[in-house]
Amino acid sequence: MTPMEVIALAASTSLLAGWRLYLVTLVTGIAMKFGWIALPDQLAALDVIASPWVIGAAAVGTFAEFFADKIAWVDSAWDAVHSFVRPLGGALLSLAIVDSADPGWQIASFLLGGGAAFVAHAGKAGARTLVNASPEPFSNVAVSTVEDLATGGLLMLAIANPLAAALIAAILVVLSVWLVIAARRALRRLMDRINPPKRAA
C-alpha cells in the first residue's frame, strides 16, 4: 500500500466515523477478524480493532445508534453527546491506520483525522437538526437509513479500493461543509419566522 493510499484510507475512514463511528469500527473489526482484510504492515496497529472486546462494544454502540438515530429528539441528544466522541474516534482511527514512526506525522494524522470526523459530524448533525424539526417521523427514519447504507457501502469501497477512498474523502468534505452552511441558513430563516426582527418605528 502506497503512502497516498494509506492517507486516503485514513481520511475516508475518519470522515465516515463522523457519521457512524460504531458501525465503522464494527465493520472494520469483523472484516479483520475473519481475514476479509489483508492488513499490510502499515495497518498492523489496527489489530486491536479485531479484539472481541472492541467488536462487542462497537456492536452494542451500533445497535443503540441504529435506533437512537431514527427518533428525532433522541437523535439530536445523541449527536450532541457525540460531538466529542466521533472526532476523537476518527482521530484514533486515523492514527492507527497511518501508524508512522515519526511523532510529527502521528500528531498531524491525529489532528487531521479528528478534524475530518468533526466536519462530517457537524454536517450530519446540522442536516439532521432540520429533518428532526419535521412533525412526521418518516423523513427522519428514511434519512437515517440512507446514512446507514451509505456509511457501510462507502466503508467497504474504501477498504476494497484505497485509491477510491481519496475521492470519497473529498466528496464527503464538500458535502459536509455544504450541509453545515445550508443548515445554518435554514435555521436562521426559521428563527426569523418565529421571532421576526423588530422594525424601527
N, C-alpha and C positions, 0 to 999 in steps of 0.2 A: 504494500500500500504506500503510495507516494505521500510526501508531506501535504500536498494540496488536497488529496483525498481524505487524509486524516482530519485536516482543518474543516473541510466541507462536511464530513460526518459529524464532527463535534458541534458545528454551527447549527445544522439542521436538527440534531437531537436536542440541543439546548432550547431551540425555538419551540419544538414540539412539546418539550417539558413545560413550557409556559402555558400550554393548552391543557395537557393531560399528563402531569408528572408521574402519577402512579401507573397509568397504562403504559407509558414509555418504558418505565423501569421494569414492569411485569413482562412485557413482550420481549424486551432485550434479555432479561434474565432467563426466561423459558427457552428462548432460541439458543442461548449459550449452554444451558443445562443439557439440552438434548442434542447438541452438536450441530444445530442448523446454521450456526455462525462459526466459521473457522477463524479464530482470532489470530491475527498476526502479532508479532512481538510488541508492536506499539500499543495494542489494546489489552495487554496482559493484566493491567491494573483493574480491568473490568470484571475479572474473575469473581470478585466479591458480590457482584450483582446476581450471579448464579447460585449464591448461597440459599439454602431452603428458608432461612430466616428472612432474608431480604425479599425473596419471591413471595413468601407468605404475607409479609407486611404490605408489599405492593398489591397483592391480590385483595386484601382487606380494604386498602385505600381505593383501589379501582372500583370495587363493589359499592363502597359508600359514595364515591363521587358519581358513579353512574346514575344513582337515584337522586342524590342531592342536587345534581346539575339540572334536573328536569322539573324541580319545584321552584317557582320564581323566587320567593323570599328566602328559601334555603340556599339557592344558588348564589344570591347576592351576598349572603353572610359567608358562604364557603369561599367565594372569590376574595372577600375582604381578608379572611384569615390567611389565605394562600398567597396574598401579595408579598409575603416574606418567604414562604415555604418554596414556591415554584422557582423564583430566581435563585435561591440557594441550591435547590436540587439541580437546576440547569447548570449552574456554575460547577458543581461537583461532578456532574456527568462530563462536562467539557474537560475538566482537569483530568479525569480518569482516562478519557479517550486519547487526549494528547500525550499524556504520560511521558513528558520530556524530563531529561535530567537537568536541564537548565532552569534554575529557580526563577529567573526573569520571565522566561516563556511560560512557566507554570502560573505565575501571578497574572500574566496577560491573558492566558486561556481561562483562568478562573473569573476574571473581571468581565471578559467578553462573553463568556458563557452565561454568566449571571445577567448581564445586560440584555443579551438576546432573549433569554427566558422572560425577563421583565417586560420587554417591548411586546412580546407575544401575549403575555398575561394581561397587560394593560389594554391591548386591542380587543382581546376576548372579553374581558370584564366590561369594557366600555360598551361594546356592541350588545352584550347580554343585558346590561342595565336598561337599554331601550326596549329590548324584547320582553324583559321581565315586567315592564310597565304595562304591557298589554293585559287587558282583563281576562282574556281567554287563555287556557293553558296549552293549547295545541301548538302554537308557534314556538313556545319555549321548548316543548318536547321535540319538535321537528328540528330546530336549530341545534339542540344538544346532541341528537342522534347523528346529524351530519358531522358535527365536530368529532364524535367518537369514531365514525367510519373514516373521516379524513385523516385523523391522527394515526390510526392503525395502518391505513394504506400508505401514507407518506413515510411512516417509520420503516415499513417493510421495504419500500422502494429505496430509501436511503441506505439501508443495510445491504440490499442486493446490488445497488449501483451507487457507490460513493460519489462518482462524478455528477450524477443527477442531484445529489444532495446539495451541491453548491447552488444550483438553480432553485431548488426547493427553498433553501435558506433565504435567497434573495427575494423570491416571491412572497414568502411569509413576512419578511421585514417590511416590504412595501405595503402589504395588506394590513399588517398590524398598525403601522403608522397611520394609514388611511382610516382605519376603524377608530383609532383614538381621536383623530381630528373630526370625523363625522359624528362621533358620539358627543363630543363637546359642543359642536354646533347645534345638534338636535336637542341636547339638554338645555342649552341657552334659550332656544326658541320655546321650549316647553315651560321654562321658568318665566319667560316674558309673558306667556299666555296666562299663567297662574297669577303672577304679580306684575301686571303691566307697569312700565315706568311712568312715573307721575310727570305730567306736563306742567311747565311753568305757567303760572296764572298771567 
